[in-house]
Amino acid sequence: MVSNRFLWVFSIVAGALLLSVVLVSVWQHDVAMGGMMREMMGMSMWGMMWWVYLPLLVAALLLIMLPIVLYLSARDVPVLAGLTAEERAVVDLLRRSNGVVEQRDISRVLGISRIKTHRLVASLRRREVVEVTRRGRTNLVKLKASQRH
């Protein structure tokens, strides 16, 4: 499975390469043929060939900008879409409790075993939904700021 980061980097690099090829091509054509075209047609190479370069420039800019826009728009989106019903119940409990609950209270309030609670909290921590800090003989589970709305 290819990661999103690889696709984003690939898209940006491909867009930058396409953009540089287009700009070098325009410059090269203008240097090589510009004088002759200005004499014959009265305009530069860019003025006559804009319809060839414009779609390539648009494609290059889309390849560069699309991953950046997607990254910035997805940064603060809650991750609730991929959670199981039990994980959502933990997140709902955290939201009702101002974002902070002891792990043993999660187990008690939801009526699930300590092992199951540990697994749910570990899964939520891996998904970067919660932060866990040790507090005495239990853990303090905090809902991350991006997940509180």
PyMOL CGO cylinders between C-alpha atoms (Angstrom):
from pymol import cmd
from pymol.cgo import CYLINDER

trace = [
    CYLINDER, 0.00, 0.00, 0.00, 1.37, 3.38, -0.99, 0.3, 1, 1, 1, 1, 1, 1,
    CYLINDER, 1.37, 3.38, -0.99, 1.22, 6.04, 1.71, 0.3, 1, 1, 1, 1, 1, 1,
    CYLINDER, 1.22, 6.04, 1.71, -0.47, 9.40, 1.22, 0.3, 1, 1, 1, 1, 1, 1,
    CYLINDER, -0.47, 9.40, 1.22, 2.78, 11.20, 2.02, 0.3, 1, 1, 1, 1, 1, 1,
    CYLINDER, 2.78, 11.20, 2.02, 4.52, 9.42, -0.87, 0.3, 1, 1, 1, 1, 1, 1,
    CYLINDER, 4.52, 9.42, -0.87, 1.71, 10.40, -3.26, 0.3, 1, 1, 1, 1, 1, 1,
    CYLINDER, 1.71, 10.40, -3.26, 1.81, 14.01, -2.08, 0.3, 1, 1, 1, 1, 1, 1,
    CYLINDER, 1.81, 14.01, -2.08, 5.59, 14.24, -2.50, 0.3, 1, 1, 1, 1, 1, 1,
    CYLINDER, 5.59, 14.24, -2.50, 5.39, 12.49, -5.88, 0.3, 1, 1, 1, 1, 1, 1,
    CYLINDER, 5.39, 12.49, -5.88, 2.68, 14.89, -7.06, 0.3, 1, 1, 1, 1, 1, 1,
    CYLINDER, 2.68, 14.89, -7.06, 4.60, 17.98, -5.96, 0.3, 1, 1, 1, 1, 1, 1,
    CYLINDER, 4.60, 17.98, -5.96, 7.85, 16.76, -7.53, 0.3, 1, 1, 1, 1, 1, 1,
    CYLINDER, 7.85, 16.76, -7.53, 6.08, 15.77, -10.77, 0.3, 1, 1, 1, 1, 1, 1,
    CYLINDER, 6.08, 15.77, -10.77, 4.37, 19.17, -10.91, 0.3, 1, 1, 1, 1, 1, 1,
    CYLINDER, 4.37, 19.17, -10.91, 7.63, 21.00, -10.30, 0.3, 1, 1, 1, 1, 1, 1,
    CYLINDER, 7.63, 21.00, -10.30, 9.37, 18.98, -13.01, 0.3, 1, 1, 1, 1, 1, 1,
    CYLINDER, 9.37, 18.98, -13.01, 6.55, 19.58, -15.49, 0.3, 1, 1, 1, 1, 1, 1,
    CYLINDER, 6.55, 19.58, -15.49, 6.57, 23.28, -14.68, 0.3, 1, 1, 1, 1, 1, 1,
    CYLINDER, 6.57, 23.28, -14.68, 10.33, 23.52, -15.17, 0.3, 1, 1, 1, 1, 1, 1,
    CYLINDER, 10.33, 23.52, -15.17, 10.15, 21.58, -18.47, 0.3, 1, 1, 1, 1, 1, 1,
    CYLINDER, 10.15, 21.58, -18.47, 7.43, 23.90, -19.78, 0.3, 1, 1, 1, 1, 1, 1,
    CYLINDER, 7.43, 23.90, -19.78, 9.28, 27.05, -18.75, 0.3, 1, 1, 1, 1, 1, 1,
    CYLINDER, 9.28, 27.05, -18.75, 12.58, 25.84, -20.20, 0.3, 1, 1, 1, 1, 1, 1,
    CYLINDER, 12.58, 25.84, -20.20, 10.79, 24.81, -23.39, 0.3, 1, 1, 1, 1, 1, 1,
    CYLINDER, 10.79, 24.81, -23.39, 9.17, 28.24, -23.76, 0.3, 1, 1, 1, 1, 1, 1,
    CYLINDER, 9.17, 28.24, -23.76, 12.50, 29.95, -23.12, 0.3, 1, 1, 1, 1, 1, 1,
    CYLINDER, 12.50, 29.95, -23.12, 14.35, 27.62, -25.53, 0.3, 1, 1, 1, 1, 1, 1,
    CYLINDER, 14.35, 27.62, -25.53, 11.81, 28.15, -28.31, 0.3, 1, 1, 1, 1, 1, 1,
    CYLINDER, 11.81, 28.15, -28.31, 11.88, 31.89, -27.78, 0.3, 1, 1, 1, 1, 1, 1,
    CYLINDER, 11.88, 31.89, -27.78, 15.68, 31.98, -27.92, 0.3, 1, 1, 1, 1, 1, 1,
    CYLINDER, 15.68, 31.98, -27.92, 15.96, 29.69, -30.94, 0.3, 1, 1, 1, 1, 1, 1,
    CYLINDER, 15.96, 29.69, -30.94, 12.99, 30.86, -32.99, 0.3, 1, 1, 1, 1, 1, 1,
    CYLINDER, 12.99, 30.86, -32.99, 11.92, 34.12, -31.38, 0.3, 1, 1, 1, 1, 1, 1,
    CYLINDER, 11.92, 34.12, -31.38, 13.79, 36.47, -33.68, 0.3, 1, 1, 1, 1, 1, 1,
    CYLINDER, 13.79, 36.47, -33.68, 12.62, 34.74, -36.82, 0.3, 1, 1, 1, 1, 1, 1,
    CYLINDER, 12.62, 34.74, -36.82, 9.00, 34.55, -35.61, 0.3, 1, 1, 1, 1, 1, 1,
    CYLINDER, 9.00, 34.55, -35.61, 8.97, 38.22, -34.61, 0.3, 1, 1, 1, 1, 1, 1,
    CYLINDER, 8.97, 38.22, -34.61, 10.18, 39.17, -38.08, 0.3, 1, 1, 1, 1, 1, 1,
    CYLINDER, 10.18, 39.17, -38.08, 7.72, 36.90, -39.92, 0.3, 1, 1, 1, 1, 1, 1,
    CYLINDER, 7.72, 36.90, -39.92, 4.62, 37.13, -37.73, 0.3, 1, 1, 1, 1, 1, 1,
    CYLINDER, 4.62, 37.13, -37.73, 5.16, 40.24, -35.67, 0.3, 1, 1, 1, 1, 1, 1,
    CYLINDER, 5.16, 40.24, -35.67, 4.82, 38.48, -32.30, 0.3, 1, 1, 1, 1, 1, 1,
    CYLINDER, 4.82, 38.48, -32.30, 6.90, 36.34, -29.96, 0.3, 1, 1, 1, 1, 1, 1,
    CYLINDER, 6.90, 36.34, -29.96, 6.81, 32.58, -29.71, 0.3, 1, 1, 1, 1, 1, 1,
    CYLINDER, 6.81, 32.58, -29.71, 4.80, 32.74, -26.46, 0.3, 1, 1, 1, 1, 1, 1,
    CYLINDER, 4.80, 32.74, -26.46, 2.17, 34.90, -28.13, 0.3, 1, 1, 1, 1, 1, 1,
    CYLINDER, 2.17, 34.90, -28.13, 1.65, 32.34, -30.87, 0.3, 1, 1, 1, 1, 1, 1,
    CYLINDER, 1.65, 32.34, -30.87, 2.03, 29.14, -28.86, 0.3, 1, 1, 1, 1, 1, 1,
    CYLINDER, 2.03, 29.14, -28.86, 0.16, 30.00, -25.63, 0.3, 1, 1, 1, 1, 1, 1,
    CYLINDER, 0.16, 30.00, -25.63, -2.50, 27.38, -26.36, 0.3, 1, 1, 1, 1, 1, 1,
    CYLINDER, -2.50, 27.38, -26.36, 0.17, 24.65, -26.28, 0.3, 1, 1, 1, 1, 1, 1,
    CYLINDER, 0.17, 24.65, -26.28, 1.76, 25.75, -23.01, 0.3, 1, 1, 1, 1, 1, 1,
    CYLINDER, 1.76, 25.75, -23.01, -1.30, 26.83, -21.05, 0.3, 1, 1, 1, 1, 1, 1,
    CYLINDER, -1.30, 26.83, -21.05, -2.72, 23.32, -20.36, 0.3, 1, 1, 1, 1, 1, 1,
    CYLINDER, -2.72, 23.32, -20.36, 0.73, 22.13, -19.31, 0.3, 1, 1, 1, 1, 1, 1,
    CYLINDER, 0.73, 22.13, -19.31, 1.13, 25.09, -16.95, 0.3, 1, 1, 1, 1, 1, 1,
    CYLINDER, 1.13, 25.09, -16.95, -2.30, 24.45, -15.45, 0.3, 1, 1, 1, 1, 1, 1,
    CYLINDER, -2.30, 24.45, -15.45, -1.52, 20.74, -15.00, 0.3, 1, 1, 1, 1, 1, 1,
    CYLINDER, -1.52, 20.74, -15.00, 1.81, 21.55, -13.35, 0.3, 1, 1, 1, 1, 1, 1,
    CYLINDER, 1.81, 21.55, -13.35, 0.22, 24.03, -10.95, 0.3, 1, 1, 1, 1, 1, 1,
    CYLINDER, 0.22, 24.03, -10.95, -2.54, 21.55, -10.07, 0.3, 1, 1, 1, 1, 1, 1,
    CYLINDER, -2.54, 21.55, -10.07, 0.01, 18.82, -9.38, 0.3, 1, 1, 1, 1, 1, 1,
    CYLINDER, 0.01, 18.82, -9.38, 1.85, 21.18, -7.06, 0.3, 1, 1, 1, 1, 1, 1,
    CYLINDER, 1.85, 21.18, -7.06, -1.12, 22.81, -5.31, 0.3, 1, 1, 1, 1, 1, 1,
    CYLINDER, -1.12, 22.81, -5.31, -3.57, 19.92, -4.90, 0.3, 1, 1, 1, 1, 1, 1,
    CYLINDER, -3.57, 19.92, -4.90, -1.55, 17.96, -2.29, 0.3, 1, 1, 1, 1, 1, 1,
    CYLINDER, -1.55, 17.96, -2.29, -0.85, 21.15, -0.36, 0.3, 1, 1, 1, 1, 1, 1,
    CYLINDER, -0.85, 21.15, -0.36, -4.53, 22.12, -0.29, 0.3, 1, 1, 1, 1, 1, 1,
    CYLINDER, -4.53, 22.12, -0.29, -5.57, 18.58, 0.70, 0.3, 1, 1, 1, 1, 1, 1,
    CYLINDER, -5.57, 18.58, 0.70, -2.98, 18.48, 3.48, 0.3, 1, 1, 1, 1, 1, 1,
    CYLINDER, -2.98, 18.48, 3.48, -4.03, 21.84, 4.90, 0.3, 1, 1, 1, 1, 1, 1,
    CYLINDER, -4.03, 21.84, 4.90, -7.73, 21.03, 4.72, 0.3, 1, 1, 1, 1, 1, 1,
    CYLINDER, -7.73, 21.03, 4.72, -7.35, 17.59, 6.35, 0.3, 1, 1, 1, 1, 1, 1,
    CYLINDER, -7.35, 17.59, 6.35, -5.13, 18.74, 9.20, 0.3, 1, 1, 1, 1, 1, 1,
    CYLINDER, -5.13, 18.74, 9.20, -7.86, 19.61, 11.70, 0.3, 1, 1, 1, 1, 1, 1,
    CYLINDER, -7.86, 19.61, 11.70, -10.56, 17.17, 10.62, 0.3, 1, 1, 1, 1, 1, 1,
    CYLINDER, -10.56, 17.17, 10.62, -11.80, 14.86, 13.37, 0.3, 1, 1, 1, 1, 1, 1,
    CYLINDER, -11.80, 14.86, 13.37, -10.88, 11.22, 12.84, 0.3, 1, 1, 1, 1, 1, 1,
    CYLINDER, -10.88, 11.22, 12.84, -14.27, 9.81, 13.87, 0.3, 1, 1, 1, 1, 1, 1,
    CYLINDER, -14.27, 9.81, 13.87, -15.11, 8.37, 10.46, 0.3, 1, 1, 1, 1, 1, 1,
    CYLINDER, -15.11, 8.37, 10.46, -12.93, 5.28, 10.84, 0.3, 1, 1, 1, 1, 1, 1,
    CYLINDER, -12.93, 5.28, 10.84, -13.65, 4.50, 14.50, 0.3, 1, 1, 1, 1, 1, 1,
    CYLINDER, -13.65, 4.50, 14.50, -15.52, 1.48, 15.76, 0.3, 1, 1, 1, 1, 1, 1,
    CYLINDER, -15.52, 1.48, 15.76, -18.68, 1.92, 17.82, 0.3, 1, 1, 1, 1, 1, 1,
    CYLINDER, -18.68, 1.92, 17.82, -16.76, 1.22, 21.06, 0.3, 1, 1, 1, 1, 1, 1,
    CYLINDER, -16.76, 1.22, 21.06, -14.04, 3.72, 20.16, 0.3, 1, 1, 1, 1, 1, 1,
    CYLINDER, -14.04, 3.72, 20.16, -16.73, 6.32, 19.40, 0.3, 1, 1, 1, 1, 1, 1,
    CYLINDER, -16.73, 6.32, 19.40, -18.27, 5.61, 22.81, 0.3, 1, 1, 1, 1, 1, 1,
    CYLINDER, -18.27, 5.61, 22.81, -14.92, 6.37, 24.45, 0.3, 1, 1, 1, 1, 1, 1,
    CYLINDER, -14.92, 6.37, 24.45, -14.59, 9.61, 22.45, 0.3, 1, 1, 1, 1, 1, 1,
    CYLINDER, -14.59, 9.61, 22.45, -18.17, 10.61, 23.35, 0.3, 1, 1, 1, 1, 1, 1,
    CYLINDER, -18.17, 10.61, 23.35, -17.43, 9.98, 27.04, 0.3, 1, 1, 1, 1, 1, 1,
    CYLINDER, -17.43, 9.98, 27.04, -14.31, 12.12, 26.78, 0.3, 1, 1, 1, 1, 1, 1,
    CYLINDER, -14.31, 12.12, 26.78, -16.29, 14.93, 25.13, 0.3, 1, 1, 1, 1, 1, 1,
    CYLINDER, -16.29, 14.93, 25.13, -18.95, 14.82, 27.84, 0.3, 1, 1, 1, 1, 1, 1,
    CYLINDER, -18.95, 14.82, 27.84, -16.18, 14.97, 30.49, 0.3, 1, 1, 1, 1, 1, 1,
    CYLINDER, -16.18, 14.97, 30.49, -14.43, 18.07, 29.08, 0.3, 1, 1, 1, 1, 1, 1,
    CYLINDER, -14.43, 18.07, 29.08, -11.85, 15.97, 27.26, 0.3, 1, 1, 1, 1, 1, 1,
    CYLINDER, -11.85, 15.97, 27.26, -10.17, 14.30, 30.26, 0.3, 1, 1, 1, 1, 1, 1,
    CYLINDER, -10.17, 14.30, 30.26, -11.05, 10.99, 31.98, 0.3, 1, 1, 1, 1, 1, 1,
    CYLINDER, -11.05, 10.99, 31.98, -9.11, 8.42, 33.95, 0.3, 1, 1, 1, 1, 1, 1,
    CYLINDER, -9.11, 8.42, 33.95, -8.83, 5.11, 32.14, 0.3, 1, 1, 1, 1, 1, 1,
    CYLINDER, -8.83, 5.11, 32.14, -10.44, 3.18, 34.99, 0.3, 1, 1, 1, 1, 1, 1,
    CYLINDER, -10.44, 3.18, 34.99, -13.46, 5.51, 34.79, 0.3, 1, 1, 1, 1, 1, 1,
    CYLINDER, -13.46, 5.51, 34.79, -13.85, 4.70, 31.09, 0.3, 1, 1, 1, 1, 1, 1,
    CYLINDER, -13.85, 4.70, 31.09, -13.98, 1.03, 32.01, 0.3, 1, 1, 1, 1, 1, 1,
    CYLINDER, -13.98, 1.03, 32.01, -16.49, 1.63, 34.82, 0.3, 1, 1, 1, 1, 1, 1,
    CYLINDER, -16.49, 1.63, 34.82, -18.83, 4.04, 32.97, 0.3, 1, 1, 1, 1, 1, 1,
    CYLINDER, -18.83, 4.04, 32.97, -18.95, 2.06, 29.71, 0.3, 1, 1, 1, 1, 1, 1,
    CYLINDER, -18.95, 2.06, 29.71, -19.16, -1.30, 31.49, 0.3, 1, 1, 1, 1, 1, 1,
    CYLINDER, -19.16, -1.30, 31.49, -16.24, -2.92, 29.68, 0.3, 1, 1, 1, 1, 1, 1,
    CYLINDER, -16.24, -2.92, 29.68, -13.24, -4.81, 31.03, 0.3, 1, 1, 1, 1, 1, 1,
    CYLINDER, -13.24, -4.81, 31.03, -9.95, -3.14, 31.88, 0.3, 1, 1, 1, 1, 1, 1,
    CYLINDER, -9.95, -3.14, 31.88, -8.21, -5.10, 29.10, 0.3, 1, 1, 1, 1, 1, 1,
    CYLINDER, -8.21, -5.10, 29.10, -10.79, -3.99, 26.52, 0.3, 1, 1, 1, 1, 1, 1,
    CYLINDER, -10.79, -3.99, 26.52, -10.48, -0.39, 27.76, 0.3, 1, 1, 1, 1, 1, 1,
    CYLINDER, -10.48, -0.39, 27.76, -6.69, -0.59, 27.46, 0.3, 1, 1, 1, 1, 1, 1,
    CYLINDER, -6.69, -0.59, 27.46, -6.97, -1.86, 23.87, 0.3, 1, 1, 1, 1, 1, 1,
    CYLINDER, -6.97, -1.86, 23.87, -9.48, 0.84, 22.91, 0.3, 1, 1, 1, 1, 1, 1,
    CYLINDER, -9.48, 0.84, 22.91, -7.36, 3.62, 24.40, 0.3, 1, 1, 1, 1, 1, 1,
    CYLINDER, -7.36, 3.62, 24.40, -4.22, 2.21, 22.72, 0.3, 1, 1, 1, 1, 1, 1,
    CYLINDER, -4.22, 2.21, 22.72, -6.03, 2.16, 19.38, 0.3, 1, 1, 1, 1, 1, 1,
    CYLINDER, -6.03, 2.16, 19.38, -7.20, 5.75, 19.84, 0.3, 1, 1, 1, 1, 1, 1,
    CYLINDER, -7.20, 5.75, 19.84, -3.68, 6.81, 20.79, 0.3, 1, 1, 1, 1, 1, 1,
    CYLINDER, -3.68, 6.81, 20.79, -2.25, 5.18, 17.63, 0.3, 1, 1, 1, 1, 1, 1,
    CYLINDER, -2.25, 5.18, 17.63, -4.83, 7.08, 15.57, 0.3, 1, 1, 1, 1, 1, 1,
    CYLINDER, -4.83, 7.08, 15.57, -3.77, 10.29, 17.37, 0.3, 1, 1, 1, 1, 1, 1,
    CYLINDER, -3.77, 10.29, 17.37, -7.23, 10.92, 18.78, 0.3, 1, 1, 1, 1, 1, 1,
    CYLINDER, -7.23, 10.92, 18.78, -6.16, 10.88, 22.44, 0.3, 1, 1, 1, 1, 1, 1,
    CYLINDER, -6.16, 10.88, 22.44, -3.06, 11.47, 24.57, 0.3, 1, 1, 1, 1, 1, 1,
    CYLINDER, -3.06, 11.47, 24.57, -2.33, 9.20, 27.51, 0.3, 1, 1, 1, 1, 1, 1,
    CYLINDER, -2.33, 9.20, 27.51, -0.31, 10.16, 30.58, 0.3, 1, 1, 1, 1, 1, 1,
    CYLINDER, -0.31, 10.16, 30.58, 0.44, 8.00, 33.60, 0.3, 1, 1, 1, 1, 1, 1,
    CYLINDER, 0.44, 8.00, 33.60, -1.29, 9.08, 36.83, 0.3, 1, 1, 1, 1, 1, 1,
    CYLINDER, -1.29, 9.08, 36.83, -0.61, 6.89, 39.82, 0.3, 1, 1, 1, 1, 1, 1,
    CYLINDER, -0.61, 6.89, 39.82, -1.97, 3.41, 39.16, 0.3, 1, 1, 1, 1, 1, 1,
    CYLINDER, -1.97, 3.41, 39.16, -4.09, 4.47, 36.21, 0.3, 1, 1, 1, 1, 1, 1,
    CYLINDER, -4.09, 4.47, 36.21, -3.78, 6.47, 33.02, 0.3, 1, 1, 1, 1, 1, 1,
    CYLINDER, -3.78, 6.47, 33.02, -5.22, 9.89, 32.34, 0.3, 1, 1, 1, 1, 1, 1,
    CYLINDER, -5.22, 9.89, 32.34, -6.79, 9.92, 28.88, 0.3, 1, 1, 1, 1, 1, 1,
    CYLINDER, -6.79, 9.92, 28.88, -7.05, 13.32, 27.17, 0.3, 1, 1, 1, 1, 1, 1,
    CYLINDER, -7.05, 13.32, 27.17, -8.88, 14.06, 23.96, 0.3, 1, 1, 1, 1, 1, 1,
    CYLINDER, -8.88, 14.06, 23.96, -6.62, 15.96, 21.58, 0.3, 1, 1, 1, 1, 1, 1,
    CYLINDER, -6.62, 15.96, 21.58, -7.64, 19.55, 20.86, 0.3, 1, 1, 1, 1, 1, 1,
    CYLINDER, -7.64, 19.55, 20.86, -8.37, 18.81, 17.18, 0.3, 1, 1, 1, 1, 1, 1,
    CYLINDER, -8.37, 18.81, 17.18, -10.98, 16.20, 18.21, 0.3, 1, 1, 1, 1, 1, 1,
    CYLINDER, -10.98, 16.20, 18.21, -12.94, 18.29, 20.72, 0.3, 1, 1, 1, 1, 1, 1,
    CYLINDER, -12.94, 18.29, 20.72, -15.55, 19.86, 18.40, 0.3, 1, 1, 1, 1, 1, 1,
]
cmd.load_cgo(trace, "trace")
